[in-house]
Amino acid sequence: MTVKIIGRRLAASFALMGAGLMLAPLASAADWKPGVPRTAYVNLFEWSWSSVARECVTELGPKGYAAVQVSPPQEHLKGSEWWVRYQPVSYKLDSRSGNRREFFAMVQICKAAGVDVYVDAVINHMAGGTTGVGTAGSTYGNYIYPAVPYDRSSFHTPSCSIASSDYDNNRSNVTQCDLPGLPDLDTGNPAVQDRIAAYLKDLLSLGVKGFRIDAAKHIKPEELAAIKAKVPGAYFLTQEVIKDGSLYNSGDINKYPEIGTVNEFSYVYAMKNMFMNMYGFNLSRMPEAFANWGMFPSNKATVFVNNHDTERKYCDKYAPGAQCDSMNTFSGDKLYLANVFMLGYPYGYPQVMSGYYFNSHDMGPVGQPYKGFELTPSNCSSDPTAAGKWDCVHRDKRVANMVGFRNFTAASPLRRWAADGENRISFVRGNKGFVAINNTTDVWAKTFATGLPDATYCNVLTSDQPETGFCPAAAQVKVVGGQATLSIPANAAVALHFGAVVQPLIRALPSRIPDSLNVARSQVVTSKAVRSFDFAPVLVSAVGGEVSVGNSAFAPTATVNPGQVFRIRTSAPATDHTAKFVTVQVGKVATLWKVATGGNECVEAFCPSVAPVDYTPSSITGGQPVTIYYIGTLANSNALTMRWGNSGWNNVTDTVLTKRGDGFWSATITPPPSATAINFVVTDGTNWDNNNGGNWNLPVTPAVDTSVTMTFKIVAETAWGENVYIVGNRPEIGNWGTSPDAFRQCTPTAYPQWSCVIKFPQGGIGIEYKFQKIGNGNVTWENGANRSLTLPNVDAEVDAGSFQ
C-alpha cells in the first residue's frame, strides 16, 4: 500500500472578467452542502459562453449541478442550423458561442461556482463541402484544412460513404467511411492523433474537466484509446455510442466502456416507451428495461431522457404531441416526469437536456446567422410552440430540485420498488428519499410506506427552495410511522428527501394564565428568549412595579392591564451591547421582539430596533455556520435576499432570508474556512439596505483546518450491476455497518480502477477498513485481515492495490 501526500490546497480569492461581465467565485463544489456531493450535470445546448457563465453563478452552482456540457467550442462551418457546430473547420476556440477569451472566462467562473465544464468534442470528422470560410476566418475545402493543419493524408482513403446496411455487420465501413458529407479523419494515423490530442490538452489547460466524444462509435476503440493515452490527466470522458449489429458482431461494444463511460441510448428509448406508453410498454415495466435491454453497468453509463440529436430526430411533426426518436418539450408534463425518474433512480450519471424550442429538424437558435450574437437565455418560455425561445428545462423546479434529491440520496440504495397499476410507481432510496410518480390522467390517492424517519418533509417538486427548511403549506408532507398519505394529481409526482425537512417557525409558548386572572379586563404577556443560551433571565414589568419572572427557559408571564405600557429587559451584563431576541405573546398574538441590553430598556407594545443586524454565535469562525438576524429598513418587505461575500466581497452569493416574525428575518450561512470577514447587503428586489453606503461587515476568525481528505484507490473487477464500497471502524466509513447508509460507495475512474474519497475530521488517528462489492443482491467482502492505516495530517492518496 502506498500513501501519496497531495498537500493542502488553499482557496484563492479572485475575480474574472469575460464576455462583458464581472463575477466573483462562489463556494467550491464540495461546499454546496456539507458532505453532499454533486451527482448530475446539464447540457446547455447552443448557449453562449457569457450566458453559461451567468447560469453557473445564478442557477447551476446554487442548485447543486456537478457540471455543464457546452456545445462544440471549435471553429465551425458558417450557417444558422444547429448542426454546423458539429462540422469543424479548425480547432481554434472561436465559435458562434464566443471566442477563446470568453470561453476561458466562462470555464473559470463556472469552476468558482462549483460547476465543472465538459466539452462536446468533435474529433471523428471535419466540415463538409468543397470550399468555404469558418467562423474564425479559416479557409477549408477538398480535404484541406490549413488552420489545423490537415491535408488529404489525414483522412481515410479511398473515401467512401457509410450505407445504412453497414450498421448491421460492416464495422470497417462504419469506422472508416464518411458520415453523409463529412470527411472521415484517419484516427489511426499518429499525426492525426497528435493534433486531436493537442486540441483536447489545450481545453484541459483552460480548466475543462471532461469531454463527450461525438460520433465515438465511428472511431475504432483502440484508436480512441490511443488518443486518450496521449491526453494524460484525470478527466471525465463519455462516448456517443449508438448500439448496432456491427458493434455486437465485432465485439467492440465491450471495448468502449474500458475507455470511459458510454451514452446509454437504450435508456433513452426505454424512457420514451415507458412514459409515452408506446409498443405496449408502461411505467410499471421499467425494471424489465434495466434487466433485459442490455444496458451498460451503472458506473459505465451516462443517461438522459433526450439530447440535442434525439429530441429532433425522426419527428412526425414539430408540435405538441410529436413522436420523435426520444421525448422532448413537445411531450409536455411527461418529459418532466421522466426527468424526475432519471434523477431519482440510482442508475448512471444523469444529464439534463436544456436547449431551445424548434419547429424543424435543422432550426438553430433565433437571432444569429453564424457569429457575433448574444444569446439571452434569461428569456425562458414555457410554450413549446415558441420556436427559438429557450426552454430552460434545467431551471424548472421539477428538475432543478431533483438534482438536489439525487445529491442528497447519492449513497442510498434502491429499496421498495412498487407499482400500483401500469403507470403509477414509487420507490425508496435507503432511508433518505422517496419518489412517487403518477403517469396517468387521474388523481392517485394512497398511503405510502416512504422508508423515511418521521418528520414533515417538503415535496421538492412544488417548492422553490426546499432545502432551506421553509416550504409552502400545500407542499408539506407529514410522515408518521414511516407512512405518508398523498393525493398526487394527474401527470405529477412527489419527491421527499432528508435534506428538505420543514423547519418550524419560532413560536411563543402558550400563556400561563393564573386562575385568578380576569381575562376580560387584562392581557397576559409571555416572553421567552429565542436564544436562551445567549443570556440569563428575562424580566417582564408593568407600570406600577417590576416583577422578576425567573429563567427565560420557562416562558415567564406577567399581567398587563388595558392601556398600560410594559417593558421587557434582559439581565445580560451591562458590558454586553448586542441585541437579544425574545418571543413575546400578548394575549393570542405572538411577535418577535429585539431587546436592548447594557442597561437599556425597550418600551412600547412593539419594541423598536436597537441595531438592525445581529448574529449568533457572537464569535464567528470560518467554516462554521452563523445565523444573521435582520430588522433593518426593509424589514417590512414581502421577501428579502442577502447578497454576501467574504474578506472584501469574495465568493459573492445570494441567500434568501427567512421571515421569522413581523419585521424579523434571518439566514444561516457558512463563510469559507479562510474568511476574515463577512460582507453583506440586503435587498427586496428593488431597494437595497447597504448600511448607509458602508455595507454590513462582520469579523470572522479564520479556521484552522485539521481535517484530511483521503483518496483510496483500488483495482477491482466487477460484474454487471456491482459497485465497490469501503467500510471500516470510523463513522466516516460506516462503523462497520452500524451507521445509517453505512457503506461509502466508490467511484469508477479508468475501469477497473475505483476511487473512494473520504474526509476525516483529523489526521494522526488509526483506522481499519475493508472493501466490498455490492450488487445483484449479493455482498462480497475482501478476504483476509482488515486493512489498517494511520491517517497523515495532510490530504493524501492511498494505493490499496487490488481487491483481495
N, C-alpha and C positions, 0 to 999 in steps of 0.2 A: 504494500500500500504506500502510495506516495502522496504527501501533502504539499501543495504548491501555494506559497503565500502570494496573494494578489494585492494586498495593501488596502488602505483606507482611501476611498475616493471622497474628495471634498467638493461640495457644490459651489460653482462659481456664479456670481451674480452678473448678469449681462442683459443688454437689450439689443435687439436686432431690428434693422430697418430693411424692408424688402417690399417690392411691389407697392410702394407708397404707403405702408402702414408701419407704425411703431408699436411693438408689443414687447412685454417683458415675460420671461418664462414663468410657468406655473410650477406646481409640485411635480416631482418625478413620478414615473409610472407606479413605483412601489408605494407612493404616498397617497394614491387615490383614496383608499380606505385602509386603515391599518390592518395588515395581514390579509387583505383581499386582493387576489390577482386580477389582471385584465385578460380576458379569455375570448374575445370576439373582435372582428375588425369589419371595416366598411369599405366598399368600392365607391368612391366619389367620381363617377364616370363623367368625363369631359369637363370637370371643374377646373378653373384657372388656379394657378399656384397661389395667388393672393387670397382667393376665396377659400382654398383648402386651409391656408394658414389661419384665417379668421375662424374657420369652423373648428379647427383643433383647439383653439383657445376657448371659444364660446360654447361648443357643444360636445365634441368628441372627448376631450380631456375630462370635463366635469361628469360626463355620463359613463366613463369607465371603458371606452373603446381602447383596445390594445394598439391598433394600427389603422392606417388608411392606405388603401391601394389607389394609386393615381394612374391616369391614362398614360400611354407611352410618351415619354418626355423628349424623344429624339426628333430631329428634323424629319419632316414627312412631306408627302405629296400635298399640293395645294388642292383645296376643294372644300365644300360645305358639308359633305357627308361624314358620318361618324367613322367610317372605315378607312378614311385617309390617314388616320392616326396609326393604322397598322400597316402602312406602306413606307418604310424608312427610306430616306434619301441619304442620310449620313447619321453619325452618332453624336452630332452637335446637339447640345441641350437647348434647342430653340424651336419650340412648337407653338401651336395656337393657344396653349395654356400659359405660355410665358417663356422667358429666356433663362439662361443659366443663373444669373444673379438672383432672379425671383425664385427659381427652383431651390437654390441653396438656402435662401432666407426662409422659405416655407418649411424645408426639412428641419432647420434649426428651431424654428418657432414651434413646430409640432413636437419635436423632441422635448423641448422645455415644458410643454403641456402634458408630457407623459405619453405621447402618441408616436409610435414608430411609423415610418413611411416605407411602403412596399411599392416597387415599380413594376408595371406591366411591361416586360421586356420582349421585344420582337426581334428574334435572332435567327429565325428559320429562313427568312427570305428578305428581299428588298422591294422597293416600289416598282410597279409595272409601268408599261408604256414605252414609247420609243425615245422621246427626249422631253426634257422639262426642267423646271427650276423649283427647288423645295422652299419650305417656309423660312429657311435661313439664307436663301440665295444661292445654294449649291446646285450645280448642274448635274444631270444624270441622263442615262439613256443607253439602250443597246448593251446592257450588261456592264456598263462603265459608270462607276460612282467615285469620282476623283476625291471627294472630301473624306472618304474613309481611310485609305483608298481600296476599292475593289475593281478588278478587271475581269475579263472573260474567264480566266483561270480560277477565279474564286467561286465559280458556280458549277453545278453538275453538268457534265457534257456526255453525250449529246443531250440537249434539252428535250423534255417530254412533259406531258400533262397527265395528272392523275385522273383516271377514269373511275366512275362510281363502282364498277365491279372490282377494282383493285383492293377496295377495303375488305373484301371477303377473304382473299388469300394471296395477295401480291404485296408483301411487305416491302420489297425492294422499291417498287414504284411509289408506294406511299411515302417513303423516306427520301427518295432521290429524284422524284419528278416534281413539277411545279404545281402548286395550288393555282386555280384559274387565274392566269395573267400575272403571276408573281414569281419572279426569278428565284429559284431554289438555291440557297447557298450550299456549297460543299463543306459541310460542318465536320467532315473527316479530314479536311486539309489543315495541317498545323498552322499555316499562316492565317487562315480564316479564324481558327480557334483563338489565336493570339489577339486578333482585332476585336473579336467578341468579348474575350476576357478583359481586354483593356477598357472596353465600354463599361462592363459591369464593375470593374475595380474603380473606375472613375466615379461611378454612382455611389459606391461604398465610401469613397473618400469624402464625399459630401455629406455623409451621415445616413444614407439609405440603409435600411435594416433587412430588406428582403426583396424577393423577386417572384413574380408569376411569369413562367416561361410560356409565352404564347405559342400555339401550334407545336407543343413539345412532342406529340406523337409522330410528327413528321421529321423528327431528328432521331437517329438511332440512339438508343440509350447509352451505348458505350461511347458515342461521340459527345453526348451531353455530359456524361460523367467526366470525360477528358476536359471539357471546357470548365466544369465546376472545379476540377483539380487545379486548374490554372488561376482560380479565384479563391485564394485561401481566406480563412476567417470564419467567424460564427455568424451566420445569417439565415433567415427563413427562406425556403425555396419551395414553391409549389408549381406543379406542371399541368398544363392543359392536355389531358389525355382522354379523348372520347373513345370509348371502347368499340372495337370492331373485330371481325373474324380474323383479320390478319394479325392483330396483336396476340390473340389467343393461340393461333396456329403456329406462330413463330416463337412463342414463349416470352416475347418482350413485355407482355402485360405484367409479369412478375419482376421485371428489371427496373422499371421506373420508381417503384417505392423504395428501392435501395439508394436512389439519388436524393429523394426528398419526398414531400407529401404530394398527393395527386388530387386534382379536381375530380370529385366523385359525381359523375353525371347520372349514374343510376339513382342516386339520392334525389337529384332534380326531378327525374321522371316519376319517381315514387311519390314525391310531394304533390306533383300535379295530378297524378291519377287518384291518389287517396283523397285529397281535399276537394277536387273537382268531380269526384265520383265517375271517373272515366273507365271504360272497359270492364265494368263490373266490380271495380275496386271501391273501397270506402275506408274511412279513417281507422276503423277497428282492425283492419288488416295490415296496418303499418308494420307490426312485428314480422310479418311474412317477408317484407322487403329486406329488412336487416338480416334475416336468416337465409333467404333463398335467392336474392338478386345479385349475388357475387360482389358485394361491396368490399372495398379495401378495409383493412383494420382501422379502427377509430383513430389511432395515433398516426396513420398514414393518409388520412382523408381530409381534404378541405371541402366544406359543404356550403351550399347556398340554395335558396329557393329559385332564384333566377340570376342570370348575369347579363352582360351587355349583348351577348350573342343570342342566347336562348330566348330572351323576352321579346325579340322582334323577328324571330326566325319561324318560317312555316305558318305564319298567321293567316287565318281565313278572312280576317278583317282587322282594321285598326280602330276599334271602338269597344265600349263596354260589352263584356260577354265574349270577346275574341278567344279563339282557341289557337294557341301558338305552341312552340316547342317546350315552353315552360309557362308557369304562371307569370303574371306581370300586373301592372297597375290597373289593367282592364279587368282583372279578376276581382276587384273590389275588396270587401272585408276578408275574403278567403286568403288573399295574399298576406294580410297581417296575421291571420290565424296561423298560417304556415310558418311565418317568421317566429311567432310565439312558440310553436312546437320546436323549430330548429334551435332556438336559443335556450329552450327549457330542457330538451332531451340530450343526454350526455353522449353524443357521437360526433367525432370530427372537430375540426377547427372552423367555426361558422363565420361566413362573410355575409354581411348585409349589403344588398344592392340598392344604390341610390343614384338616380340619374335624372332624366327628363322625359316628359310625355312626347309621344311621336305619333304621326298619322301615316307613316310609310316606313318601309324597311330601312331605307337609306338616310332618312332625315337626321341631320345634325342639330345641335342646339341653335336656337334662334339668335340672331344678332351678329353673325360672323360669316365672312366668306372664307377666310383662311388664317388670318393672323391679326393681332393688334386690338382685339376686342376685350372687354372686361365682362366676364360672367357675373351675374348678380343672383346668386342662389338664395339671398335673403328674401327674394320674391318667390316664395314657395306657393304652390297651389295644391288644393285637394281635388281639383277637377281633372280627371284623366283625359278629358277631351281638349284641354288647354295645351295644344301641341306646342312644344318648345319650352314650356314653363318647367321649372324644377319640381320633381315630385317629393324630394326631401323625406323619403321613407324612413331614413335613419333617425330623424327628429321626432317622428310620431311616438307618443308615449307608449303605445303598444309594442314598439320595437326598442326604443332607447331604454326604457325601464326594464325590458327583458335582458338587455346586456348586463345591467346590474344584477338581475336574478342569476344569470349564468355565472357571473363573477363570484357572487356570494355562495353559490352551491357547487363551485368547481370541484371540490374534493369529495362530494357526496354522491354515493352510488344510486342507480335507478332502483326504486322499490315500488311495489303495489301498482303495477300497470293494470288498469281496469277499463273495460268497455261497457257502456250502457247502450246497447243497440249498435247500429252501424256507424254512426257519425258523432258519437259522444264518448270521449276518452278522458281519463285522468291518470296521473302518475305522481309519485312522491320521490324527492331527491334526499335520501338519507333522512335525517330529522331537521333538515334545513329549508326545504322548499316543497311546494305543492302547486300543481298545474291542473286545471280542468278546462277542456275545450269543447264548446258546443257548436259543431259544424252542421247545424240544422236550422230550419226556419221557425222552430218553436222554442219556447222557453224551457229550460232544463232546471227543474226544481228537485233537489236531492240533498240528503245529509251525507257528507263525505268523511271518510277516515283520512285525515290530512297528514298524519305522521308528525305533526308539529307540536311543540310544547304549548301548553295553554297560555294564551295571550290574545290581545286584539291586534290583528295584522291589517296592513293596508294592501288592497288589491292594486298592485303596481301598474296594471293596465289602464286604470281610470284615475290615477293621481299624478299630478305634475312632478312632485319631488318626494317620493315615498320614503327615501332613506333619511329624511330629516326628522321623522317621527311624528309629523303632523299631517293629517290626512282628512279629506272631506268625509263627512258622516256617511254619505252614500257608498263610499269605497271601503269602509271599515268592516272587517270580518272577524267575528269573535270565535275563537277555538276553545272549546270546553271538552275535557276528556279526550283530546286529540281529534274531536269531530267539529265540523262546521256545516251549518245548514245554509245552502246557497240557492239563489234563483238567478240562473245565468241566462241573459237574453239571447235571442237568435243570433247566430253567427258572431258569437262573442266568447270571451274566456275569462278566467280568473287565475291569477298567479300570486302566490304568497311566499315570502321568504323571511328568514330570521333577521335580515338586515333592514326590514321595513316593518318594524313593530311600532304601533301607535304609542306615542308618549303622552300621558295625560297632562293637560294644562294645570298649573298651580291653582289650587282652590283653597278657600278658607275652610277650616274645620267648623262643624256645627256649633252654634252658640250654646253656652251652658247657662240656661236661664234659671235663676233662683226661683224657688217655689213661691216666694212672697212677691215676686215682681208683677206689677200691673202693666202688662204689655200695651194696654190701650193708652197709657199716659207717658210711656218712656221707651227708649230703644236700648238694645244690648249691643255693645261693641266687643268684638272678639279680635284679638291680634295674635299673630304668630310670626316669628322670624322665618323668612324664606330660607335664609342661610344661617341656621341656628348655631352652627359651629363657629360662626364669624364673631359672635358677640354674646354677652350674657343676657340677663332678664330684660324683658320689655315692660315698661310701666304704662298703664293707661290711667288717665286722670280726667276728672270733670271739674268744672268751676265749683268752688266751694271746698276743695280739698283734693289731695293727691293720694292715691291708694296704690300700694305695691301689690302686684298680682302674681309674683313668683316667676319661675323659669318659663321662658317663652315656649319651650317644647310642649307645655301643657295647654296651649291655646287659652291664655287667661281672658277673663271677661270683666266688664265693668258696666254700670248702668249710667246712661246719659239721658237727662230729661229733654223733652222737646225744646228747641231753641238754644240749648246750651252748646258751648264750644268745648270740644275735648282735644286732648293732646296725647301724642304717643312719643315716648322718649326711650332711647336705649341707655344702658348702663355701661357702654363701652368706655375705655379710658379717654380722658379729655385730650390726650395727645393723638387719638385716632380720629382723623378728619374725613375718612372715607364714608360715603353714604351707605346706609343699611336699608334693606328691603324688607317690608313687613306686609303680610296678608291681613287685610282689615275687612271684617264683615260688620256692617251696620244694619241691624235687622236681618233682612234676607238678601241684601245687596253686598256683594263682595268685590273689592277692588284691591289693587296693589299700590302700596304707598312707599315712597322713599323718605327715609327719616334721617335728619341730620344728627351728627354726633359731635363730640368735643364740647359738650355743654350747651349746644343749641337745641331748640325745640321747634317742631314743625306744627303750626297751628292752622286751624280751619278744617272743614269737612273733607277737603281734598288737599293732600299735602303737596305744596309747591316744590318744584325741583330745586335741590341744593346744588347738584352737579349733574349735567346732562348725561354723563358717561360714568359707569363704574364697572368693575370687573372682579372676578374671583377665579382662582386664588389671588391674593393681593400681591404675591411674588410670582411673576411669570417666568417659566423656564422653557427654553427652546425644545421643541419636540414633544411638549406636553400640552394637553387641551386647556383652553382658557375660555370662560364664558364672559362675554361682554354685554352689559346692560345699557339700554339707551332710553332716555326720556327727554330728548332734546327738542329742537324747534319743529321737527317733522313728526313728532310722536303721535299726533292725531291722524296720521295718514292711514289709508286703507291697506297699503303694502309698502314695505321698506326693504332696501337692499344695502348691504355694507360692502363697499369696494375697499379691499385691503391688500397691503403688501408688507414686506418686512425689510428692515435695515436700510431705509431710504427708498421705499417703493419698488423693491424687487419682488418677483413672484406674484404679480398682481392677479387677483381673482375676485369674483363676486360671490357673496354669500347672502342668501335670503334670510332676513331677520324674522323671528317668530314672535307673534303677538302674545304676550303673557297676561295681559290685562289692559284696561283702558289707559292709553298713553304710555304703555310699558312694553318694551321689546327686548329680545335677547338673541344672541347667536353664539354657538360654540365653535371655535376654530382651533387649529393646531399650527403654530408657527414652526418653520423648519428648525432642526436642532442647532444650526449655526446662527440663528437670528439674534440680533441685538436690540431690535425694536419692532413693534407693530405699528404700522401707519394706516389710518383708515379715514374714510368719509362715509356719509350716509345719504341715500337718495330715495325719493319716492317715484322715480322715473322721469320727473321733470325738474324738480328742485333739488338742490344739494345743501347739506349741512356740513360745512368744512371747518367748523370751529372758528368762524370769522376769518377765514383765509389761512389759518395756521395748521389745519388738519389735526386729527387726534393722533397722538403719539404716545404709546405705552412702552415702558422699558422692559426688556427681556434679557434674562441671563442665559447665554449660550450653554447648551447641554454638553456634557462630556459623554460621548458615546462609547459605552463599554460593550455593546453588542457585537457579535461576529456573524457574518453570513458565510455559511459553509456550502460548497457545491460538491456533492458526492457524484462521481462519475463511475458507471458500471456498464460492463458489456453483458447483455442478457438476450438470448434468443427467445422470442415469444411466439405463441400460436395466435391465430386469428382471434380477436376479442380479448386477448390478455393485455394487462398493463403491469408495470413494475412499481412497487411501493417500497418505502423504507419505514421501519417501525423500531422503536427502542425504548429505553428506560427513562426518557425525559418527556415532559408534556409536549414539547415541540415536535416530537416524533412518536406521540401516541401513547406513552406509558404502557408499552406492550399490549396495547389494545383496549385499555380501560377508559381512555378519554373518548368523548363523542367524536365521531368521524375520525377515528384514531389514525388510520393508515394515510401516510403522506404520499400522494401519487407522484411519480417521477415523470419527466417529460422526455420523449424521444428526441434525439438530435440527429446524428447520422447513424441510422439503424445498422447494427444492433446496439448502438451506444445510447445510454439513458443518463439523464442528468436530474439530480434531486437537489433543489436549492432550499436550505433550511436556515432560518435566522434564530440564533440562540441569544439569550439575554446577556451573556458574558462569556469571556474566554477563561481558560485555566481550569475548567471542570472536566471530569471524565464522563464519557458516555459509552453505553453498549448498544449495539444495534444489529439488525439483520435486514436483508432484502426479501421481498415476497413477489410472487407472480399471482395475480388475481384475475380471473375471467372465466366465463362459461360455467359459472357455479363452482369453480374449483379454486383452492388456495394452496399454493406451493411455497413452502418455506425453504430457505437455504439450509444445506446440511452443515453439520459440524458445530463448533462452539460459536458463541456470539462474537461479532467483531467488536473491537474496543478502540477508543481514541481519546486522547486528552486534547481538548479544543485549544487552538492557539489564541492569542489575544488580538489577532487581526484576521480580516477576511482571508479565506483560503479555499483551495480546491483539493479534494481527496480522490485520488485514483484508486478505486476499490477493486480494480481488476475485473474478474469475471464472476458471474453468478455461480455460487458453489452448490 
